[in-house]
Amino acid sequence: MTTHPDPYAVPLDEIDVSNPRLYQDDVIGPYFARLREEAPVHWCARSAYGPYWSITRYQDIVTVNADDTRVSCSYELGGHILGYDTMFRSHGVDARMFQSTDPPVHTAQRKAIAPIVARASVREMEARIRALCGAILDDLPVGETFDWVERLSIELTTQVLAMLFDFPWEKRRLLTRWSDVAVSEPGFGIVDSWEGRRQELEDCFATFAELWRERATGKPRSDLLSLMIQSEGTRNLSPGEFLGNLINLIVGGNDTTRNSLTGGVIALNRYPAEYDKLRANPALVASMVPEIIRWQTPISHMARTAVQDFRLGEAEIKAGDRIAMWYISGNRDARDITAPEDFIIDRDNPRRHLSFGFGTHHCVGYRLGELQLQVAWEEILKRFRHVEVMGEPRRVCSNIIHGYSALPVRLHPW
C-alpha cells in the first residue's frame, strides 16, 4: 500500500482526487469529506488527466448531470470520463462511445439498446438468470476459503453478458478481459503497455465485427448485436463508433454489477446487524439492492466539458473546463442522505442515489443490473446462512471503476 498524506494536511488547492491509488488503497473517503465541506466545487490545476473541477455534493451533481445545455459529453471535447483522450485517441484507439455523445446522436444510439433492457424484456430474462446463478452457486465449495470475485461476481456477470450478446459461450471470459482492459492504464495492474492495450481492443473489435457480419446475413435475432444491426441509429456505425459502443456495453454490463455483487458481501459482513435483518426477512433483498448500489457506487465518476461559462455555487466555470462529477462522494453527502456512511438495508427511499446518473445519460441498463443483484441474493439466501469474509479485499486501481479484483470468503450453509 502506498503511504498517503493526511487529507486535512494537504493544501486545498493541491488535492487531486483523480489519483487512482487513493481508490486502490481505500483512503479516498476523507478527501471527499473535506471537499464537500470546504470546496464542494473544487479546482484541481494539476493532475495526470489535466486540470478539472470536482463536483462532490449530491445536489450539485444532479444539477450538472441533468444539464445538456451548459455541459457536454462529446468525445471531441473530452468525453464522459477523465482521461478519455489518453485512454483512447492519443494512443491509437478509435473508440467513440455513445456515452460520450450528446443528443440527438446519443438518443438515437441509446434507442437501439433500450428494447433488450426494457422492463418487459428484463422480466423475461429472470428465469434464465436465476438458472445461471443457481448453477454457479451450487458449484461453489462449502466450508473452505475461495475467491468470491473470481467464482461468483465475474462468472455470473460474464455469463449474463454473453447471453445478451449471444456471444460464443466457451469464449465468454474474453468479455471480462476486454472490460478490464478498456478501463485500465498501463502500470495499474491489467496491461503493461499502451500498445498491448491497443492490440487487445483491436482483437475485441475484430471478434465482434465478424459476429456482426454473421448476424447481418442470417435470420433476424433479438440479441444486443442484432438489435444494433436492425436499428436505424446504429446500423451504419463507423468503426470507431462500433468499438466505442461495444466497450460501453461490455463495461456497463460487467464491471458495475460484478463489483456490486462483491460490495454487498463486504457491506453485510461490516454491518452484521443488517445481515441478521436479511436472514430474518429475505424480502428485504428488494430494498437492499439499491442500498448496495449506493453504498458501493461501482462507477466513481463521470465527466463533462463546459460549453459556456456558468456559475455553480461560488465557482466560476469557464467554457472548455473539464468537470468531474464524483458519484462516490455525492452518495456520501449527509445533506441528502441520512447516515450516508452506514449500510442500511431497510433504508427509507433507498433509490435516492447517484450511481445510475440522471437525465439523458441515465444508465440504460439499470434494471438488468438490479435484477442480477436481486436474483443473486435471493439464491444465496436459499443456500447459505453466511457468506463470511475471510480477509481484506484487493481493490481495483482506478478512479472510474470502484471495485475489487479479489475477496476471500467462506460459505456456511443453513
SVG drawing of the C-alpha trace seen along z (x, -y; Angstrom):
<svg xmlns="http://www.w3.org/2000/svg" viewBox="-43 -33 47 61">
<polyline fill="none" stroke="black" stroke-width="0.4" points="0.0,0.0 1.2,-3.5 1.7,-5.9 -0.8,-8.8 -0.7,-12.1 -3.4,-13.2 -6.1,-14.7 -6.6,-17.6 -2.9,-18.4 -2.7,-18.8 -3.2,-22.4 -6.7,-22.6 -5.5,-23.6 -3.2,-20.6 -5.8,-17.9 -6.2,-15.6 -9.0,-13.1 -8.4,-11.6 -5.3,-9.7 -6.2,-6.0 -4.0,-4.9 -6.4,-6.6 -9.1,-4.2 -6.9,-1.1 -5.8,-1.8 -9.4,-2.7 -8.4,-6.1 -10.4,-8.4 -13.3,-9.0 -11.7,-11.7 -10.6,-13.6 -14.1,-13.8 -15.4,-14.6 -13.1,-17.6 -14.0,-18.8 -17.8,-18.5 -17.3,-20.8 -14.6,-23.3 -14.7,-23.3 -17.7,-21.5 -16.8,-22.8 -13.1,-22.3 -10.4,-23.3 -7.5,-20.9 -4.9,-22.6 -2.5,-19.7 -3.3,-16.1 -2.4,-13.2 -5.6,-14.0 -5.2,-17.7 -7.0,-20.4 -10.5,-19.8 -13.3,-20.8 -14.6,-18.3 -18.3,-18.3 -18.7,-16.5 -22.2,-17.3 -25.3,-15.4 -27.4,-18.3 -24.6,-19.9 -24.0,-16.5 -27.7,-16.2 -27.7,-19.7 -24.7,-19.2 -25.6,-15.6 -29.0,-16.7 -27.7,-19.7 -27.4,-19.2 -27.1,-22.9 -24.1,-24.2 -22.1,-21.0 -21.2,-18.3 -20.2,-14.6 -18.8,-14.8 -15.6,-12.8 -14.5,-15.6 -14.4,-17.9 -13.0,-15.4 -15.6,-12.6 -17.5,-11.2 -14.6,-10.2 -11.4,-12.0 -8.5,-10.9 -10.8,-9.8 -8.3,-11.1 -5.4,-9.5 -7.2,-6.2 -8.3,-6.1 -7.5,-8.6 -4.0,-9.7 -2.9,-6.0 -4.3,-4.9 -7.7,-3.5 -10.6,-5.0 -13.5,-4.3 -16.4,-6.7 -18.8,-5.6 -22.4,-6.6 -21.9,-7.6 -19.5,-10.3 -22.1,-11.8 -24.8,-14.4 -28.4,-14.4 -29.6,-13.7 -26.8,-11.2 -26.8,-9.9 -30.6,-9.5 -30.6,-7.6 -27.9,-5.1 -29.4,-4.6 -32.8,-3.6 -31.1,-0.7 -30.1,0.8 -33.2,-0.1 -35.5,2.7 -33.4,5.5 -33.1,3.8 -36.7,2.5 -38.8,3.6 -40.7,6.4 -37.5,7.8 -35.7,7.8 -38.6,9.7 -38.4,12.3 -34.7,12.9 -35.2,13.5 -35.8,17.3 -32.6,17.8 -30.5,15.5 -31.8,17.4 -30.8,20.7 -27.3,19.4 -26.9,18.1 -28.1,21.2 -25.7,23.4 -22.8,21.2 -23.7,21.2 -24.2,25.0 -20.7,25.4 -19.0,23.3 -17.0,25.1 -18.7,25.0 -16.6,24.7 -13.3,23.7 -11.9,20.3 -12.2,19.2 -12.2,16.0 -15.8,14.6 -14.8,12.2 -13.5,14.9 -16.0,17.7 -19.3,15.7 -19.1,12.0 -17.2,12.3 -18.7,15.6 -22.3,14.5 -22.0,11.1 -19.9,12.6 -22.5,15.3 -25.3,12.8 -23.3,10.5 -22.6,13.5 -26.3,14.3 -27.2,10.7 -24.7,10.6 -25.3,14.3 -21.5,14.5 -19.7,17.8 -20.1,19.4 -16.7,21.0 -15.0,17.7 -17.1,15.6 -14.2,14.7 -12.9,12.6 -15.7,10.2 -14.3,9.9 -10.8,9.4 -11.8,6.7 -13.9,4.9 -10.9,4.8 -8.5,3.7 -10.9,0.9 -10.8,-0.9 -7.1,-0.3 -4.0,-2.3 -0.5,-0.6 1.1,-0.2 -2.2,0.2 -2.4,4.0 -4.1,5.1 -1.9,4.1 1.8,3.5 1.8,1.0 -0.4,-1.2 0.5,0.9 -0.6,4.1 -3.8,2.4 -4.5,1.2 -3.9,4.7 -6.4,6.3 -9.1,3.7 -8.4,4.3 -9.0,8.0 -12.3,7.1 -13.3,5.1 -12.3,7.9 -14.2,10.5 -17.4,8.5 -17.0,7.3 -17.1,11.0 -20.1,11.7 -21.8,8.6 -21.2,9.9 -22.7,13.3 -25.8,11.7 -26.3,9.2 -26.6,12.0 -28.5,14.5 -32.0,14.8 -33.2,11.9 -32.4,12.4 -33.1,10.5 -29.6,10.2 -27.9,6.9 -25.7,7.1 -28.7,8.0 -30.7,5.1 -27.8,2.7 -27.9,4.1 -31.6,3.6 -31.7,0.1 -31.5,-3.0 -29.4,-4.8 -26.7,-2.1 -26.7,0.0 -24.3,-2.4 -21.8,-3.0 -18.2,-4.0 -15.5,-1.5 -14.8,-3.9 -18.4,-4.2 -18.8,-0.4 -15.9,0.2 -16.9,-2.6 -20.4,-1.2 -19.1,2.3 -16.8,1.0 -19.7,-1.0 -21.9,2.1 -19.3,4.5 -18.1,2.3 -21.6,1.3 -22.8,4.8 -19.8,6.3 -17.8,4.1 -20.7,2.3 -22.8,5.3 -19.8,7.6 -18.4,5.0 -21.8,4.5 -22.1,8.3 -18.8,8.2 -19.5,4.9 -22.8,6.4 -20.9,9.2 -18.4,6.8 -21.2,4.5 -23.1,7.3 -20.0,8.5 -19.1,5.0 -22.7,4.4 -23.7,7.8 -26.9,6.5 -28.1,5.8 -27.2,9.4 -29.3,10.6 -32.2,8.5 -31.8,10.0 -31.8,13.6 -34.8,12.9 -36.7,11.3 -35.3,12.3 -37.9,10.0 -35.6,7.1 -33.5,8.1 -35.7,5.7 -34.6,2.6 -31.1,3.9 -30.2,4.0 -30.4,0.2 -28.7,-0.3 -25.8,1.9 -25.6,-0.1 -25.5,-3.4 -23.0,-2.2 -20.7,-0.6 -21.1,-3.2 -19.5,-1.0 -18.8,-3.9 -16.8,-6.5 -17.2,-9.4 -18.5,-10.7 -17.1,-13.8 -18.4,-16.7 -16.9,-19.7 -18.4,-23.1 -19.6,-24.6 -20.4,-28.0 -19.4,-30.0 -21.6,-29.4 -21.6,-29.7 -22.0,-26.8 -22.1,-27.7 -19.1,-30.1 -17.2,-28.7 -17.0,-30.4 -16.7,-27.6 -15.4,-28.6 -16.2,-27.2 -13.7,-24.4 -13.2,-23.5 -13.4,-19.8 -15.8,-18.8 -15.8,-15.5 -19.0,-14.5 -17.9,-12.3 -20.9,-10.0 -18.9,-8.2 -18.8,-11.4 -22.4,-12.5 -23.6,-9.2 -22.0,-10.0 -23.5,-13.5 -25.3,-13.8 -27.2,-16.9 -29.3,-14.5 -28.8,-11.0 -29.3,-10.1 -26.3,-8.4 -24.7,-8.0 -21.6,-6.1 -23.8,-3.3 -25.2,-0.4 -28.9,-0.1 -30.9,2.5 -34.3,1.2 -33.4,-2.5 -36.3,-4.9 -36.2,-5.8 -33.2,-3.5 -33.3,-4.6 -32.1,-8.1 -28.6,-7.6 -26.5,-8.9 -25.0,-5.6 -27.0,-5.4 -26.7,-9.1 -29.6,-11.4 -31.2,-12.9 -30.3,-12.0 -27.3,-9.8 -29.1,-7.9 -27.8,-4.3 -29.8,-2.5 -29.2,1.0 -30.0,0.2 -33.0,2.6 -30.8,5.5 -28.1,4.7 -30.7,4.6 -32.2,7.8 -28.9,9.7 -28.3,8.5 -31.8,9.3 -31.7,12.8 -28.2,13.5 -29.1,12.6 -32.4,14.5 -30.5,17.6 -27.6,17.1 -30.1,16.9 -31.7,20.1 -28.4,21.9 -26.2,20.2 -26.7,18.7 -23.5,16.7 -21.0,15.6 -18.1,14.9 -15.3,12.6 -12.0,14.2 -9.6,11.4 -9.2,7.9 -10.4,7.4 -8.0,6.5 -9.2,3.3 -9.0,2.2 -6.6,-0.7 -9.0,-3.0 -10.8,-6.3 -13.5,-5.1 -14.4,-1.6 -14.8,-1.4 -14.3,2.3 -12.4,5.4 -10.1,7.9 -10.3,10.5 -12.2,11.2 -11.6,14.4 -14.8,15.8 -16.1,19.0 -19.7,20.2 -21.7,21.5 -24.9,23.5 -28.1,23.3"/>
</svg>
